[in-house]
Amino acid sequence: MPRLKVLVVGASIAGPTAAYWFAKAGANVTVIERFPSLRTGGQNIDIRTAGVTVMQKMPGMEAAVRAKTTTMQGISFVRENGRPYGTIKATGNPDQQSLVSEYEIFRGDLARILFDMTKDNRNIKYVFDEQVASMQQNEKDGGPITVEFANRLPTSEYDLVVACDGATSRTRAIAFGCGVRDYIKPTNSWVAYFSIEKDLLDGSKIAQSYCAPGGRFVGVGPDPTGVNRVGLMGINPRKDYDAPLPFREALKQGDDAVKQYVAQHYRGVGWKTGEVVKGMMESKDFYASELVQVKTPSLYKGRSVLVGDAGSAAASGSGTTLALAGAYVLAGEIGKHGGDLAAGLRGYEERMRPLIDDLQKVPPFFPAIMAPQTAWGIWLRNHIFAFIAWTRILEFAQRFFAGAFANTDKYGLPDYDWETQTSKVPG
């Protein structure tokens, strides 16, 4: 019986991970990526809870991640004059992490690790500068999906199409017959990432963060190459639904327009923000986006299935974990059910839905803690945080902030018998 033929759309985190596990289950996998080459830029991300479990099941991955961590040892929260009022450091225990992860790594470095782990696998083929133009599936007979590509790949049939192309997934829109922004839930927040040449940390491995009224958050972290990595967040009141509209409009006009918008938003807010904004205007790796969640009624339709941000964007610091766990569980459930794709997809939904629901939770007070809207709110937050940092209460309390800080063993991912699995075309 022929092996399962799988198309994976997207080559960032979820895509290569899905390819790894599908190939291990015996499938033939094609991974397409719309960019002409692997994207190696991006912000710092971290691996937690179920993501650690999956990473430790992939031989060599944990060591590779540790070798490429950001080197950040903690986060210091500072006042406008630069004086810190609290510092959080890593716990040293990968099974019970703090706000500072044991596996803090830049997105591009993790993407490179996963690509290197899969690029030479004879069951995996990567095709860059390619994307899906259309998909046709006869849902009555449940047969394969006919995929037409936008560029050079010929029209082909696949037993399964796995969308790993982000929160605004075009593949999801085609497969589900919806708009690109359907199922996207705004958080009324946005973020911009970039690197600057000037070392604002004076060689320290402790990152610094600062808040100004109006929900403005600045984070500056170290980078092994000597530059500083910066994250600027604009956090608006949850019920002010019009607040993100100017940012969205700037996004449509391109990076220069977004930089101008961000620079205006952060003008005159104090601390080292002037130097940060100057570095942003000169940066070559600028990236900005809305912080959103994706909540779909189902993780699959027919033989199209969503993994990572395409089906579960979290905006809670759990995106990487959900991508790793989703890829593992999907391939495991498909392989476990042999030629019964429908049963495998149901198993994926049943396994992942509780994990997604838990890790997408954002405590209602969290935005107000991250970046209060008023000077009074910042003053109060700073004094409360200084007290709990001094008493070390946070080391106990942070595990209740969200699922991202839970114990690694909390979610109990199943062990699949990969050695005996062979994913086959449904009979």
Long-range contacts (C-beta under 8 A, 24 or more apart in sequence): 1-339, 1-424, 1-425, 1-427, 2-424, 2-425, 3-27, 3-28, 3-422, 3-423, 3-424, 3-425, 4-28, 4-159, 4-160, 4-334, 4-423, 4-424, 4-425, 5-30, 5-144, 5-157, 5-158, 5-159, 5-160, 5-425, 6-30, 6-158, 6-159, 6-160, 6-161, 6-162, 6-423, 7-32, 7-145, 7-147, 7-156, 7-158, 7-160, 7-161, 7-162, 8-32, 8-162, 8-164, 9-131, 9-132, 9-161, 9-162, 9-163, 9-164, 9-165, 9-169, 9-171, 10-163, 10-164, 10-165, 10-166, 10-171, 10-308, 10-310, 11-38, 11-111, 11-115, 11-126, 11-128, 11-164, 12-39, 12-107, 12-111, 12-164, 12-166, 12-308, 13-45, 13-107, 13-110, 13-111, 13-114, 13-164, 13-308, 13-320, 13-323, 13-324, 14-164, 14-307, 14-308, 14-309, 14-310, 14-323, 14-324, 14-326, 14-327, 15-162, 15-164, 15-165, 15-307, 15-308, 16-111, 16-114, 16-115, 16-117, 16-118, 17-54, 17-114, 17-323, 17-324, 17-327, 17-328, 18-162, 18-164, 18-307, 18-326, 18-327, 18-330, 18-331, 19-118, 19-121, 19-124, 20-58, 20-114, 20-117, 20-118, 20-121, 20-124, 20-327, 21-327, 21-328, 21-330, 21-331, 21-332, 21-418, 22-162, 22-331, 22-334, 22-423, 23-118, 23-121, 23-123, 23-124, 24-331, 24-418, 24-421, 25-331, 25-332, 25-334, 25-335, 25-416, 25-418, 25-421, 25-422, 25-423, 26-123, 26-335, 26-421, 26-422, 26-423, 26-424, 27-123, 27-331, 27-334, 27-423, 28-123, 29-123, 29-124, 29-125, 30-124, 30-125, 30-127, 30-158, 31-118, 31-124, 31-125, 31-126, 31-127, 32-126, 32-127, 32-128, 32-130, 32-131, 32-132, 32-149, 32-153, 33-126, 33-127, 33-128, 33-129, 33-130, 34-129, 34-130, 34-131, 34-165, 35-128, 35-129, 36-128, 36-129, 37-128, 38-111, 38-112, 38-115, 38-128, 39-108, 39-111, 40-108, 40-109, 40-111, 40-112, 41-107, 41-108, 41-285, 41-287, 42-106, 42-107, 42-108, 42-111, 42-193, 42-287, 43-106, 43-107, 43-191, 43-193, 43-229, 43-231, 43-287, 44-70, 44-72, 44-104, 44-105, 44-106, 44-107, 44-221, 44-229, 44-231, 45-104, 45-105, 45-106, 45-107, 45-110, 45-319, 45-320, 46-97, 46-101, 46-103, 46-104, 46-105, 46-317, 46-320, 47-101, 47-103, 47-105, 47-110, 47-320, 47-321, 47-324, 48-97, 48-101, 48-103, 48-317, 48-318, 48-320, 48-321, 48-404, 48-405, 48-406, 48-408, 49-318, 49-321, 49-359, 49-403, 49-404, 49-406, 49-407, 49-408, 49-410, 49-411, 50-321, 50-324, 50-325, 50-355, 50-408, 50-410, 50-411, 50-413, 51-320, 51-321, 51-322, 51-323, 51-324, 51-325, 52-94, 52-95, 52-103, 52-321, 52-408, 53-325, 53-408, 53-409, 53-411, 53-413, 54-324, 54-325, 54-327, 54-328, 54-413, 55-103, 55-324, 57-328, 58-117, 60-117, 61-113, 61-114, 61-117, 64-113, 64-116, 64-117, 65-103, 65-105, 65-110, 65-113, 66-103, 68-105, 68-106, 68-109, 68-110, 68-113, 69-103, 69-104, 69-105, 70-104, 70-105, 70-106, 70-221, 70-222, 70-223, 70-224, 70-229, 71-205, 71-222, 71-223, 71-224, 72-100, 72-104, 72-205, 72-206, 72-207, 72-221, 72-222, 73-100, 73-205, 73-206, 74-100, 74-205, 74-206, 74-207, 75-99, 75-100, 75-206, 75-207, 75-208, 75-209, 75-219, 76-206, 76-207, 76-208, 76-209, 77-208, 77-209, 77-210, 77-382, 77-385, 77-389, 78-208, 78-209, 78-210, 78-271, 79-210, 79-382, 80-210, 80-212, 80-270, 80-271, 81-271, 82-271, 82-272, 84-208, 85-382, 85-383, 85-385, 85-386, 85-389, 86-382, 86-385, 86-386, 86-388, 86-389, 86-390, 87-206, 87-389, 88-389, 88-394, 91-395, 94-408, 95-407, 95-408, 95-409, 96-399, 96-407, 96-408, 97-405, 98-394, 98-395, 98-398, 98-405, 99-394, 99-398, 99-405, 106-223, 106-229, 110-320, 127-153, 131-170, 132-161, 132-170, 132-171, 132-174, 134-174, 135-161, 135-171, 135-174, 135-175, 135-304, 137-302, 137-303, 137-304, 139-302, 142-302, 142-303, 142-341, 142-342, 142-426, 144-303, 145-302, 145-303, 145-304, 158-303, 159-303, 159-341, 159-425, 159-426, 160-303, 160-304, 160-305, 160-334, 160-341, 161-303, 161-304, 161-305, 162-305, 162-307, 162-330, 163-304, 163-305, 163-306, 163-307, 163-310, 163-311, 164-307, 164-308, 164-310, 164-323, 164-327, 165-310, 166-308, 166-309, 166-310, 166-313, 167-292, 167-294, 167-309, 167-310, 167-313, 169-306, 169-309, 169-310, 171-304, 171-310, 172-296, 172-304, 172-306, 172-310, 172-311, 175-301, 175-302, 175-304, 176-296, 176-301, 176-304, 183-294, 183-295, 183-296, 184-292, 184-293, 184-294, 184-313, 185-292, 185-293, 185-294, 185-295, 186-241, 186-244, 186-290, 186-292, 187-238, 187-290, 187-291, 187-292, 187-293, 187-315, 187-362, 187-367, 188-235, 188-236, 188-237, 188-238, 188-240, 188-241, 188-243, 188-244, 189-215, 189-233, 189-234, 189-235, 189-236, 189-244, 189-290, 189-291, 189-315, 189-367, 190-233, 190-234, 190-244, 190-247, 190-288, 190-289, 190-290, 190-291, 191-231, 191-232, 191-233, 191-234, 191-288, 191-289, 191-291, 192-231, 192-232, 192-258, 192-262, 192-280, 192-286, 192-287, 192-288, 193-229, 193-230, 193-231, 193-285, 193-286, 193-287, 193-288, 194-229, 194-230, 194-279, 194-280, 194-283, 194-285, 194-286, 194-287, 195-223, 195-227, 195-228, 195-229, 195-230, 195-279, 195-283, 195-285, 196-227, 196-228, 196-230, 196-275, 196-276, 196-279, 196-280, 196-282, 196-283, 197-227, 197-279, 197-282, 198-228, 198-275, 198-279, 199-226, 199-227, 199-228, 200-228, 200-272, 200-275, 200-276, 201-228, 210-270, 210-271, 210-272, 210-273, 211-370, 211-371, 211-372, 211-378, 211-381, 212-266, 212-269, 212-270, 212-271, 212-273, 212-378, 213-269, 213-372, 213-373, 213-374, 213-375, 213-377, 213-378, 214-265, 214-269, 214-373, 215-367, 215-371, 215-372, 215-373, 216-265, 216-266, 216-269, 216-371, 217-370, 217-371, 218-266, 218-269, 218-271, 218-272, 218-273, 218-276, 220-272, 220-276, 228-279, 230-276, 230-279, 230-280, 232-262, 232-266, 232-276, 232-280, 233-291, 233-370, 233-371, 234-262, 234-265, 235-367, 235-370, 235-371, 237-373, 238-364, 238-367, 244-290, 247-288, 247-290, 248-290, 251-288, 251-289, 251-290, 255-286, 255-288, 258-286, 258-288, 259-286, 262-288, 291-315, 293-360, 295-360, 298-349, 299-345, 299-348, 299-349, 299-352, 299-353, 300-345, 300-348, 300-349, 303-341, 303-345, 305-330, 305-345, 305-348, 311-356, 312-352, 312-356, 312-359, 312-360, 314-356, 314-359, 314-360, 315-360, 315-362, 316-359, 316-360, 316-361, 316-362, 316-402, 316-403, 316-404, 317-402, 317-404, 318-359, 318-360, 318-402, 318-403, 318-404, 321-359, 321-404, 322-355, 322-356, 322-359, 325-352, 325-355, 325-411, 325-413, 326-352, 328-413, 329-413, 329-414, 331-423, 332-414, 332-416, 332-418, 334-423, 335-416, 335-418, 335-421, 335-422, 335-423, 336-416, 336-417, 336-421, 338-423, 338-424, 339-424, 339-425, 339-426, 339-427, 340-426, 341-426, 351-413, 351-414, 355-411, 358-403, 358-411, 359-402, 359-403, 359-404, 361-402, 361-403, 362-402, 363-401, 363-402, 366-401, 366-402
